[in-house]
Amino acid sequence: MTSKRNVLLLGALGVLLILVASSRTWVNGTVGDAVLQNAQLSVSGSKASPAGVAAALVGAAAIVVAVTTGRVARWVAAVLALLSGLLALGGAIWLVQNPSAAVRSRAASVTGRTGHVAVHTSLTFWVWIGVFGGVLLTMAGALCIAGVRQWSGLSSAYDAPATAKVARVSDWDRLSVGDDPTADDDDEA
């Protein structure tokens, strides 16, 4: 379960769900205000929980780093992947517990006034998709931490080839590496 492939797939699915859900409406609300006069407002996931999108992107990068780098960077990236999953999940859960705050904030930005505004809210199913994406990203981060000891970096197939010692190096090759062959001729004369 802690293979690199499983972690990548689980993390990618979690990030995809968070990003797609964040672009949709998470909260619908009715604002009872003299200016708005019972206006219907909707708040997208990216506005209601802005940390979710950022956490998803950081989590995606951290998982890629965790499965491709050396041991020390792998540990740091695995911890970042877990923390980003927890941040995305926490932001979505906070919204589920307090949806009126997001609608109040949206109403305040529309009217330009501060203070308490009476709102009536309802959650859409997209918020639950965001919560599920946060759960998957958190699980991917936890699996990352669990698998870090077993994983190795990329194979040596991706390393630069070792340079072999050549008996005779042409002047062109010397010039390519920054060694001026004409400078040697001036010293000899």
N, C-alpha and C positions, 0 to 999 in steps of 0.2 A: 504494500500500500504506500510505502514511502519512496517509491521509485521516482526518478526525475520526471518521467513521462506522466505519471499520475498527478504529481504536484503541479506540473505545467498545465495539464488539462483542467484540473480543479480550479487553479488560480485564474486561468483564462476565462473559464465559465463564470466565475464569481465577478471578475472585472467586467465582462461583457454585460452581465445582468445589471450590475450597478450603473454602468454608463447608459444603457438603454432605458432603465427605469428612471434615472435622473433627468432624462430629457422629456419625460411625461409628467402629467399632473398627479401630484400626490395628495393634495388637499383641496377640496372645494369648500367655499364658505360664503355665507351671507353676512354682510356688514350692515348693522343698524346704525346709520350715521346720518346727520342732517345734510351733509354735503353729498354723500354717496347714495342716500335714500334707498336702503335695502338692496344694494348692488351685489351682484354675484361676482365673487373673486375666485380665481384658481391660482394655486401656487405649484410650480414645478418642483421636482426633486432637487434640482441644482440650486434653486433659490431657497427651498425649505431646509436643506441640509447641504450647504456648499462644501463642507469638508468631505463629503462622500465621494465626489468626483476626484478631488485631489488625492484622497486616500487610495482610490482605485488605481490611479495612474502610478503612484508611488509603489503600491503593492505589485503591480505588473512589472515594473522595472526591477524591484527587489527580487522577485521570483526568478526572472531571467538571469540576474546577476548570481543568485544563489546556485543555480544549476550549471553555471558556466565558468566560475572563477575558482581561485585557490581557496585554501582552507580558512584563512582568517577573514577574507572578504565574504566568504560563504556564510560564516556565522553572523556577521554584521547584517548581511542582506536577509538572512532568515528571520532575525529578530525584527528588522524593519517590515518584512512581509506580514508577520504576525501583528505588529502594532498598527499597521495600516488597515488590516482587516478588522481589528477591534475598533478603530476610529470610524470606519465606514458603518459598521454595525451599530456602534454607539450613537452616531448621528441619526440613523434611521429609527432606532428605538426611542430616542429622545423625542423625535417628531410624533411617533405613535402615541407617546404619553402626553404630549402637549401640542396638539395640532393648531389650537387657537392662536398660539404665539406666532406661528408662521403667517396666518391670515391677518393678524393684527399688524404685523410688520409690513405686509404687502399693502394693507389699507393705509397705513401711515405714509408709505412712500407715494401712494396715489393721491392722497389728500394734502400731504405736506404738513400734517399736524401730528403732534405727539399726544400722549395721554392714553387713557383707557377707551377703547372702542368695543362696543358689544358685538360679538361675532357668534355665529352658529356654524359648526364645521362638520365635515364628513370626509373620511379617508377613502381614497380609491385603492384598487388592488395593486397599483404600481408601487405603493409604499411597501407592500409585502414582498414584491419582487426585489426591491432594494434591500430589505432585511435579509432575504434568502441569499442574495449576492454577497452581502456582508458576512453571513455565516460561512459561505463557501470560501471566501477569501481568507477568513480567519482560520478555517480548517486547513487550507493550503499552507498558510504560514506555520501552523502547528506541525503539519507533516514535514515541512521544510526543516524545522528545528530538529525533528525526530530523525530525519534522514541525512543530515549534514555529515555525520561521522562516517557513514557508509559511502558517500559520494566521492568521486574524484573529479578533478577539473577536466577540461577538454583533453583529448588524447594528443600525443606528440605529432600526429598527422597535421595539426594546424600550426605547429611551430615553424619558424623560418629555417630553411635548410642551413646546415653548418657549412661554413666556407672551408674548402679544402686548400691546403698550401700548394700553390702552383710554382713550379720551378722557374719559369720565365713568365713575367707579367709584362704585357705590352704597354707601350706608352699611353695608349688610349685608355686602358683599364686603370692605370695609375692616375691619369687626369680625372677619370670618373669618380675616384674616391678622394679627390682633393690634393693629390700629390703631383706637383708640377715637374715633369721630367726635364724641362729645359733648365730648371734651376740647378740640376746636377751637372749639366754640360758647362755652365758658367763657372762652377767651382773647379772643374778639371782644367780649364784653360789658363 
